[in-house]
Amino acid sequence: MEVSDGPGMKFDGDKPRLELLPWDAVEQVAWVLTYGAAKYTEGNWMKVENGLQRYLGSAMRHLSAHQQGEVMDDVTPHVANAASCCLFILHLLLKEGKIPRKYDLAGVRERFAAERAKALGMATVSEIKPGDQITIAPAETSYLIDGKPIRCGGCHCWVMLESGRKVCDCNRRHPMGSYDG
């Protein structure tokens, strides 16, 4: 078996990025569920009639109490109880098929990168044309086109116009040569 010297690959781009969850907050929700399992029974929340309406009302009451300055509900925070209720609602909506289980996020990164660039007064990636010459440059260099910083369409790194050619600072993703769009 031949092993490449390049970086390893993992095809997980279509999976949710669970590492982005705030695990300290998730733990607070787990405390609410642990408390509920002791107070009622484990999984009792799944058996509540009219769960969508009742958990929405409960979440709103917990958020209202928090808004009025009451941090704790018995032994757990009101906001953790509200988050639990929202997770119950989400579960019920998924179970009833009212929302999809997976989402197609193709193009989302590019769309929001363009919106961020516009909001910050940056040029957009559309100013880089296929066939433009790209030269690798140090990452600490500031890149501009007509005085505005821009991002490359391939890897979204910062790019600049230098003596009539585009320059990309991403030495991992772009070979020397042309930008392919």
C-alpha positions in Angstrom: 0.0 0.0 0.0 1.4 3.4 -1.0 1.1 6.2 1.5 1.0 9.8 0.3 3.3 12.4 1.8 0.5 15.0 1.6 -2.1 15.8 4.2 -4.6 13.2 5.1 -8.2 13.3 3.8 -11.5 12.9 5.6 -14.8 13.2 3.7 -16.9 14.7 6.5 -17.9 17.9 4.9 -21.6 16.9 4.8 -21.8 16.1 8.5 -22.8 18.5 11.3 -19.9 20.0 13.2 -20.7 18.9 16.7 -17.3 20.2 17.9 -18.9 23.7 17.6 -21.4 23.0 20.4 -20.8 24.8 23.7 -20.4 21.7 25.8 -20.6 23.5 29.1 -24.1 24.6 28.1 -25.0 21.1 26.8 -24.0 19.8 30.2 -26.4 22.2 31.9 -29.2 20.7 29.8 -28.1 17.3 30.8 -28.4 18.4 34.5 -32.0 19.5 33.8 -32.8 16.1 32.2 -31.1 14.3 35.1 -33.2 16.3 37.6 -36.4 15.6 35.5 -35.6 11.8 35.4 -35.3 11.8 39.2 -38.5 14.0 39.7 -40.7 12.1 37.2 -39.2 9.1 35.3 -36.5 8.8 32.7 -37.9 9.7 29.2 -41.2 11.0 30.7 -40.9 14.2 28.6 -41.6 12.0 25.5 -44.9 10.9 26.8 -46.4 14.4 27.5 -49.6 15.0 25.6 -49.7 18.1 23.3 -45.9 18.3 23.8 -45.3 20.9 21.1 -47.7 23.4 22.7 -46.8 22.6 26.3 -43.1 22.7 25.8 -43.3 26.0 23.9 -45.3 27.4 26.8 -42.8 26.0 29.3 -39.8 27.4 27.4 -41.5 30.9 27.3 -42.2 30.8 31.0 -38.6 29.9 31.8 -37.3 32.6 29.6 -39.7 35.1 31.1 -38.6 34.2 34.6 -35.0 34.6 33.5 -35.8 38.0 31.9 -37.3 39.1 35.2 -34.1 38.3 37.0 -34.9 34.9 38.4 -31.8 32.8 37.5 -32.7 29.5 39.0 -35.8 27.3 38.9 -35.6 25.0 41.9 -32.0 23.6 41.4 -31.4 24.2 37.7 -31.1 27.5 35.6 -34.2 28.7 33.9 -32.3 29.1 30.6 -31.2 25.5 30.8 -34.8 24.4 31.4 -35.9 26.6 28.4 -33.1 25.0 26.2 -34.4 21.6 27.3 -37.9 22.5 26.2 -36.6 23.7 22.9 -34.7 20.4 22.3 -37.9 18.6 23.2 -39.8 20.7 20.6 -37.1 20.1 18.0 -37.2 16.3 18.7 -41.0 16.2 18.3 -40.8 18.2 15.0 -38.2 15.8 13.7 -40.3 12.8 14.8 -43.3 14.2 13.0 -41.3 14.9 9.8 -42.1 18.7 10.0 -38.4 19.6 9.6 -35.6 17.8 7.6 -33.0 15.7 9.4 -30.2 16.9 7.1 -29.5 20.2 5.3 -27.7 21.0 2.1 -25.3 23.7 3.0 -23.5 23.8 -0.4 -22.6 27.4 -1.3 -23.5 28.8 2.1 -19.9 29.6 3.1 -19.4 31.4 -0.2 -22.6 33.3 0.1 -21.9 34.6 3.6 -18.3 35.3 2.8 -19.5 37.6 0.0 -22.0 39.3 2.3 -19.3 39.8 5.0 -16.9 41.2 2.4 -19.6 43.6 1.2 -20.4 44.7 4.8 -16.8 45.3 5.5 -16.2 47.2 2.3 -14.0 44.5 0.8 -13.9 43.6 -2.9 -15.5 40.3 -3.7 -14.1 37.1 -5.1 -15.8 37.8 -8.4 -12.9 40.2 -9.1 -10.6 37.2 -9.5 -11.1 35.7 -12.9 -10.2 32.2 -14.1 -6.8 32.1 -15.6 -5.4 34.9 -13.4 -1.9 34.3 -12.2 -1.6 33.4 -8.5 1.6 33.7 -6.6 2.2 32.3 -3.1 3.0 35.0 -0.6 3.6 35.1 3.1 0.4 34.9 5.2 1.2 38.1 7.2 1.1 40.2 4.0 -1.9 42.5 3.5 -3.7 41.8 0.2 -5.7 44.4 -1.7 -7.5 44.9 -5.0 -8.0 48.5 -5.7 -7.2 49.2 -2.0 -9.7 46.7 -0.7 -8.9 43.4 1.0 -10.5 40.4 -0.7 -10.8 36.6 -0.2 -9.9 34.0 -2.8 -12.8 31.9 -4.1 -11.0 28.6 -3.8 -10.0 28.7 -0.1 -11.3 32.1 1.1 -7.8 33.2 2.1 -6.9 36.9 1.7 -5.7 37.9 -1.8 -4.2 41.0 -3.3 -3.5 42.6 -6.7 0.2 43.0 -7.2 1.6 44.5 -10.4 -1.3 43.3 -12.5 -1.6 39.8 -11.0 -3.6 38.3 -8.1 -1.7 36.9 -5.1 -3.0 34.2 -2.8 -1.4 33.6 0.6 -2.8 30.0 1.0 0.3 27.9 0.3 -1.6 24.7 1.3 -4.4 24.8 -1.2 -3.2 26.7 -4.3 -0.3 25.6 -6.5 1.7 28.3 -8.2 -0.1 29.3 -11.3 -3.6 30.1 -12.3 -6.7 30.6 -10.2 -9.3 28.2 -11.5 -12.4 30.0 -10.2 
